[in-house]
Amino acid sequence: MNHSCARRALIIPVAAALVLGGAACTNDRTDTSTSTSQTTSAAGGSTHDRVEKLLDEAEEAFDAPARTSSAGNTDKTVDNMSIVADRLMQAHELAPYRNDLLFSAASAQIARKDVDAALALYKTALATAPNDVDAQSYLAGWSRHLGRRTESENYVDQIRALDPARAEQLEAMFATIDQKVSTPLTDALPALPEPGLAIVTLGYALKDDGSMDDILIARLQQTKAAAQRWPSAPIVVTGGVEQSGRTEGESMKEWLVNNGVAAQRIHDENFARSTVENASYGVEVLASLRASHALIISSASHIRRALTLFQLAAADTLGRDFPFSGSGSADKPLAELATATPDELLSIYRDAFSSIGMWSYRSAPLLRQ
């Protein structure tokens, strides 16, 4: 290619490149106007490459090992998620037609606990694509989370006109959240019939050396008591995050066996990396055990979210009305936990969307449900 052709190639707009699939250089003059959609920017590198670099940086920040942990929640740090949101929005400036970047950035804002910022991004996405049911769904849910019920109901009505099944799914999700959040917490074992019962215990992050935190041991002590109360009930232990070559599920099973529970009763699920996956994999195990009802055991500050997600995950596998009960090991005085905190509710709504199959991060390589 001669030097004149090389200079002109730098200013072919992306739209033209998409139509032509590649352009041979001619001696005709080309438009020298500049825009963010140019194939090559003044800063160097194609728009494609710049967006890809920003997305790689977003994923790197998302995957950074720094976490905040409590008995009720393990999450990314706010600083990391600020980087994720920033890189995604820079990418969107370069590729403004990509609504997936807005959805992903909105999820990062949710992780930062800035729901209003997320709502603004969903509204921007909806302005671009007025019939986008996912944008309307997130607007309905997060408006409801903030107590804006009329606004939420208006979005649900719009969804119903476009996708009645999605509207029904959202209303079921909201009803499940309300029901589980309003159920009083207890650290006692409920009165349940033994036939058809399965016990499900959720894992908690192992220490760096692979040993178990006291939070997890407290859940297992509750599980041992349940195993003694219902000696024929199978036990599912779920947790797949690995430390020092051990998963939570493997460690939980070993502790229970060492504390007198028969190994053949225990079904260890070793792949779940989050409460959402505890629920989605857990209901599959319950289906394979032909359970007719289940007791979920976790920490008291975590049990409402766990019950919500298991109920939602069960809809397509065990049935929407499959009976779940809960028992929470008291990581805090139950009186302090009687009312769900704003942070707990945010985690419940966030994970509920994932449990009904909606993708939070949808900008490859950053893809997470």
C-alpha positions in Angstrom: 0.0 0.0 0.0 1.4 3.5 -0.8 1.7 6.2 1.8 -1.4 8.1 0.5 -3.5 4.9 0.8 -2.1 4.2 4.3 -3.1 7.7 5.5 -6.6 7.4 4.1 -7.1 3.9 5.6 -6.8 5.5 9.1 -10.0 7.5 8.7 -12.4 5.0 7.2 -15.4 4.9 9.6 -16.3 1.6 11.3 -19.7 1.7 9.6 -18.1 1.7 6.2 -15.8 -1.1 7.2 -18.7 -3.2 8.3 -20.5 -2.7 5.0 -17.5 -3.3 2.8 -15.9 -6.0 4.9 -12.5 -4.3 4.1 -11.8 -1.6 1.6 -9.2 -1.5 -1.3 -7.5 1.8 -1.5 -8.2 4.0 -4.5 -7.1 7.4 -5.5 -10.5 8.9 -4.7 -10.6 11.4 -1.8 -12.1 10.2 1.5 -13.9 12.1 4.2 -11.4 13.3 6.8 -13.9 14.2 9.5 -13.1 12.7 12.9 -15.3 10.8 15.2 -15.2 8.2 18.0 -16.3 5.5 15.5 -13.1 5.8 13.5 -11.2 2.5 12.9 -8.1 4.1 14.3 -7.9 6.8 16.9 -5.4 9.6 17.4 -4.4 7.9 20.6 -3.4 4.8 18.6 -5.0 1.4 18.2 -8.2 0.5 16.6 -11.5 1.1 18.3 -11.9 -2.6 18.5 -8.6 -3.1 20.2 -9.2 -0.2 22.6 -12.6 -1.7 23.6 -11.1 -5.1 24.0 -8.3 -3.7 26.2 -10.8 -1.9 28.4 -12.9 -5.1 28.8 -9.8 -7.1 29.7 -9.0 -4.5 32.4 -12.6 -4.7 33.7 -12.4 -8.4 34.0 -9.0 -8.2 35.7 -10.4 -5.8 38.3 -13.5 -8.0 38.7 -11.4 -11.1 39.2 -9.0 -9.5 41.7 -8.8 -11.7 44.8 -9.7 -8.9 47.3 -13.0 -9.6 48.9 -15.2 -8.4 51.8 -16.6 -11.3 53.8 -19.2 -11.8 56.6 -21.5 -14.6 57.6 -24.2 -13.1 55.4 -22.2 -12.1 52.3 -18.9 -12.4 50.4 -18.4 -9.8 47.8 -16.0 -7.8 45.6 -14.5 -4.6 47.1 -16.1 -1.3 46.2 -12.8 0.0 44.8 -12.5 -2.9 42.4 -16.0 -2.5 41.2 -15.4 1.2 40.6 -12.7 0.3 38.2 -15.0 -2.2 36.5 -17.7 0.4 36.0 -15.2 3.0 34.8 -13.7 0.7 32.1 -17.1 -0.4 30.9 -18.3 3.1 30.5 -15.1 4.1 28.6 -15.8 1.2 26.3 -19.4 2.4 25.8 -18.1 5.8 24.8 -16.2 4.1 22.0 -19.1 1.7 21.1 -22.3 3.5 22.1 -24.6 1.1 20.3 -23.5 -1.7 22.7 -26.2 -1.8 25.4 -24.5 -4.9 26.9 -21.8 -2.5 28.3 -24.5 -0.4 30.0 -26.0 -3.6 31.6 -22.6 -4.7 32.8 -21.7 -1.2 34.1 -25.1 -1.1 35.9 -24.3 -4.4 37.6 -21.0 -2.9 38.8 -22.9 0.0 40.2 -25.2 -2.4 42.1 -22.1 -4.0 43.5 -21.0 -0.5 44.6 -24.4 -0.2 46.3 -25.3 2.8 44.0 -28.7 1.6 42.8 -29.7 5.1 41.5 -26.6 5.1 39.2 -27.6 1.6 38.0 -31.1 2.8 37.3 -29.8 5.7 35.2 -27.8 3.3 33.1 -30.8 0.9 32.6 -32.9 3.9 31.5 -30.2 4.9 29.0 -30.3 1.4 27.6 -34.1 1.5 27.4 -33.9 4.9 25.5 -31.8 3.1 22.9 -34.0 0.0 22.7 -37.5 0.9 24.0 -38.7 -2.7 23.9 -35.8 -4.2 25.8 -37.5 -6.5 28.3 -34.3 -7.0 30.3 -33.8 -3.3 30.8 -37.5 -3.0 31.9 -37.1 -6.0 34.2 -34.1 -4.5 36.0 -35.9 -1.1 36.2 -39.0 -2.8 37.7 -36.9 -4.8 40.3 -34.5 -2.1 41.4 -37.3 0.6 41.6 -39.2 -1.8 43.8 -36.1 -2.3 45.9 -35.9 1.4 46.5 -39.6 1.5 47.5 -40.9 3.1 44.3 -43.7 0.6 43.9 -45.8 2.6 41.4 -42.8 3.1 39.1 -42.1 -0.6 39.4 -45.6 -1.6 38.6 -45.6 0.6 35.5 -42.6 -1.2 34.2 -44.2 -4.6 34.9 -47.3 -3.5 32.9 -45.0 -2.5 30.0 -43.3 -5.9 30.2 -46.6 -7.7 30.3 -47.6 -6.2 27.0 -44.3 -7.4 25.4 -43.6 -10.7 27.3 -46.4 -12.0 29.6 -44.2 -14.9 30.8 -41.5 -12.5 32.0 -44.0 -10.4 33.8 -45.3 -13.5 35.6 -41.8 -14.5 36.4 -41.0 -11.1 37.9 -44.2 -11.1 40.0 -43.4 -14.5 41.3 -39.8 -13.3 42.2 -41.2 -10.3 44.0 -43.7 -12.5 45.9 -40.9 -14.9 46.9 -38.7 -12.1 48.2 -41.5 -10.6 50.2 -42.4 -14.0 51.7 -38.9 -15.0 52.7 -37.9 -11.6 54.0 -41.0 -11.5 56.2 -40.4 -15.0 57.7 -39.1 -14.8 61.3 -35.6 -16.0 61.7 -34.9 -19.0 64.0 -31.9 -20.9 65.1 -34.1 -23.8 66.3 -34.8 -26.8 64.2 -38.3 -26.7 62.9 -40.9 -29.5 63.3 -40.7 -31.3 60.0 -41.8 -34.8 59.0 -38.9 -37.1 58.3 -40.2 -38.9 55.2 -39.0 -37.2 52.0 -36.9 -34.7 54.0 -33.4 -33.6 52.8 -31.0 -31.4 54.7 -29.0 -28.8 52.7 -26.1 -27.0 54.3 -24.4 -24.0 52.5 -20.6 -23.6 52.6 -18.6 -20.6 53.6 -15.2 -19.4 52.3 -12.3 -21.5 53.6 -9.2 -19.9 55.0 -6.1 -19.6 52.8 -4.7 -22.8 54.3 -7.9 -24.8 53.5 -9.1 -24.9 57.1 -12.7 -23.9 58.0 -13.8 -20.6 59.5 -15.8 -20.7 62.8 -18.8 -19.4 60.7 -18.8 -22.6 58.7 -18.2 -24.8 61.7 -21.3 -23.3 63.4 -23.4 -24.3 60.3 -22.0 -27.8 60.5 -22.8 -28.1 64.2 -26.4 -27.1 63.3 -26.3 -29.8 60.6 -25.1 -32.4 63.0 -28.0 -31.6 65.3 -30.4 -31.9 62.3 -28.8 -35.3 61.3 -29.5 -36.6 64.8 -33.1 -35.3 64.8 -33.8 -36.9 61.4 -31.5 -40.0 61.2 -32.7 -41.2 57.8 -32.6 -37.8 56.0 -29.9 -37.4 53.3 -27.6 -34.4 53.8 -26.3 -32.2 51.0 -23.3 -30.0 51.6 -22.6 -27.4 48.9 -19.6 -25.3 48.2 -17.0 -25.4 45.5 -14.5 -22.6 46.2 -11.1 -24.2 46.6 -8.3 -23.3 49.0 -5.1 -25.3 49.3 -6.5 -28.1 47.2 -9.7 -28.5 49.2 -13.3 -27.4 48.4 -15.9 -26.4 51.0 -18.0 -29.4 50.2 -15.2 -31.9 50.8 -14.2 -30.2 54.0 -17.8 -30.1 55.3 -18.3 -33.8 54.5 -15.1 -34.7 56.3 -16.1 -32.7 59.4 -19.5 -34.3 59.6 -18.0 -37.8 59.2 -15.5 -37.1 61.9 -18.3 -36.0 64.1 -20.4 -39.1 63.8 -22.5 -38.7 60.7 -22.5 -41.7 58.4 -20.6 -40.9 55.1 -23.2 -42.6 53.0 -25.8 -40.0 54.1 -23.7 -37.1 52.9 -23.8 -35.8 49.3 -21.1 -33.2 48.7 -21.6 -30.7 45.9 -18.2 -29.3 45.0 -18.8 -26.8 42.2 -20.9 -23.9 43.6 -19.0 -20.6 43.7 -21.8 -18.5 45.1 -25.1 -18.6 46.8 -26.8 -18.5 43.4 -24.9 -21.7 42.4 -25.5 -23.3 45.8 -29.1 -23.0 44.9 -29.0 -24.0 41.3 -26.8 -27.0 41.9 -28.5 -27.8 45.2 -31.9 -28.2 43.7 -30.5 -30.6 41.1 -29.1 -32.8 43.9 -32.5 -32.6 45.7 -34.2 -33.8 42.5 -31.9 -36.7 42.2 -32.6 -37.7 45.9 -36.4 -37.5 45.2 -36.8 -35.2 48.1 -40.3 -33.9 48.8 -39.2 -31.1 51.2 -35.9 -29.6 52.4 -34.3 -27.9 55.3 -31.8 -25.2 54.4 -29.1 -24.5 57.0 -26.8 -21.5 56.9 -25.9 -18.5 59.1 -28.9 -16.6 60.4 -27.8 -13.4 58.5 -27.6 -15.4 55.3 -30.7 -17.7 55.5 -33.3 -15.3 54.0 -31.2 -14.9 50.8 -30.5 -18.6 50.7 -34.2 -19.5 51.0 -35.2 -17.0 48.4 -32.7 -18.3 45.9 -33.5 -22.0 46.5 -37.2 -21.3 46.0 -36.6 -19.5 42.7 -34.1 -22.1 41.5 -36.6 -24.9 42.3 -39.3 -23.5 40.0 -38.1 -25.5 36.9 -36.7 -28.5 38.7 -38.7 -29.3 41.8 -41.8 -27.1 41.2 -42.5 -23.5 42.2 -44.2 -24.5 45.4 -41.6 -27.0 46.7 -41.5 -26.6 50.5 -38.3 -25.2 51.9 -37.7 -24.5 55.6 -34.7 -22.7 57.1 -32.6 -22.8 60.2 -29.8 -20.3 60.8 -26.8 -20.7 63.1 -26.8 -17.5 65.1 -23.8 -15.4 63.9 -25.4 -12.4 65.6 -28.2 -12.0 68.1 -31.4 -12.8 66.3 -33.0 -9.6 67.6 -30.4 -7.7 65.6 -31.3 -9.6 62.5 -35.0 -9.5 62.8 -35.4 -6.9 60.0 -33.4 -7.3 56.8 -30.9 -4.5 56.3 -30.7 -2.5 53.1 -27.5 -4.3 52.2 -29.1 -7.7 52.7 -32.1 -6.7 50.6 -29.7 -5.5 47.8 -28.0 -8.8 47.8 -31.3 -10.7 47.7 -32.6 -8.7 44.7 -29.3 -8.9 42.9 -29.0 -12.7 43.3 -32.7 -13.2 42.6 -32.3 -11.8 39.1 -29.5 -14.2 38.5 -31.6 -17.1 39.8 -34.3 -16.4 37.3 -31.7 -16.6 34.5 -30.8 -13.0 33.8 -27.2 -12.1 33.1 -25.6 -9.4 35.2 -22.4 -9.0 33.3 -22.8 -9.6 29.6 -19.7 -8.1 27.9 -17.2 -10.8 26.9 -14.8 -11.7 28.4 -16.7 -10.4 31.5 -19.7 -12.8 31.5 -21.5 -13.6 34.8 -25.1 -14.5 35.5 
